[in-house]
Amino acid sequence: MRYVAAYLLAVLGGNKNPSSGDIKKILESVGIEADDERLDKVISELSGKDVQDVMAAGKEKLASVPSGGAVAAGGAGAGGAAPAEEEKKEEKKEESESESDDDMGFGLFD
């Protein structure tokens, strides 16, 4: 993913067909050592293609992927207030856990 991101950054910077040197330069600027094999794979897959067309094609593919949006509607029977109190307690617990682990143990480009 980091190689694709660096490729896209190079394209956004005005380089229509970035070389491996261009991508390595971007990655090294943030302290990442590039793997030549993976870098060559990304370049070979994207070379000569318009990035906007590639992203549009990917967007169409993602549109056909089911996202699991169906949610079962439960009946709000006799205990209407109790579940709301439980949700508030759970939210507080989740917030404290997420605050203690801001980066989840890894960086953006690890």
N, C-alpha and C positions, 0 to 999 in steps of 0.2 A: 504494500500500500504506500509505503514511503517513497518508492520509486515513481509510482504513478503521480503522487502529489507533487514531487519535485518536477516531473515532466510537465504537469499542468501549470506549475508556477512559471516555468521557463516559457511556456506558450503564452501565458497571460502577460509576461514581460515583453512580448513582442517577437520571440524566437519561434517561428512557425514550425521548424524541424530541429529540435534540440539534439545535440550529440551526447554521447556518454560523458564526455568531458564537461559539458554544460551541467548535466545532472549531478555529476560528482561534485562539482564546485558548489552547487546549491546544498547538497547533503553535508559536505564538509564544513560549510559555513555554520551549521548547527551541531557540529560534533559527531556526525554519523559517518562511519566507514562504509563505503559502497561495496556490495558484492557484485563483481563483474558479471557473473552468470545471470543473476536476476535482472541486473540493469540491462544487459543485452536482450533479454527476453522481452522486457517492457518496450525497449526501443524498436525491436523487430515487429512487435504487435501493433505499435502505434505509428510507425514510420510511414510517411506518405498519406496518412489519413487526417481528415479534418477533425479536430478534437470535438467540435460542436456536434458533428454528425455521430461520432462515437458515443457521446453522452446522450444524445437523443435516442439512439438505438438501445442503449442500456436502460433508459427511462421507460421505453416501451416494454422491454423484457420484465422490468420490475412491476409494471402495471398488471401483468398477468399472474404474478405470484400471490397466492392467498396470504392474507395478513392475519387471519384469525380474529376478525372483528366481531364475530357473533358472540353476544353475551346473553346468558340466561337471565331473565328477569325474575327475581325472587319476590315472593309476596311479603309485604310489610304487615305482618299480623299483629299480635298482641303486644309484643315487646318493641315498640318503635323507638324509644329513647335509649335503650341499652346499647344497641349496635352503634349508635352515633358516639356514645361515650367511649366505647372500645376503639373506634377509629381514631379518635383524638389521642388516646394513649399510644396507639401504634405509630401515629404520625410523629409524636414527640420522640419515641425511641428511634425511629428511622432517621430523623434529623440529627440526633446526637451521634449515631453511627457514621453517617456520611460526613459530618464535620471532622471527625477524627481521622478520616481516611480520604483527604481531599483528592490526591492524585492516584489513589487505588494501587499504589506501589509501582507504577510505571509512568513513563513520560509519553508524550504524543508520538515521538519517533523511535521508541525502543523496539 
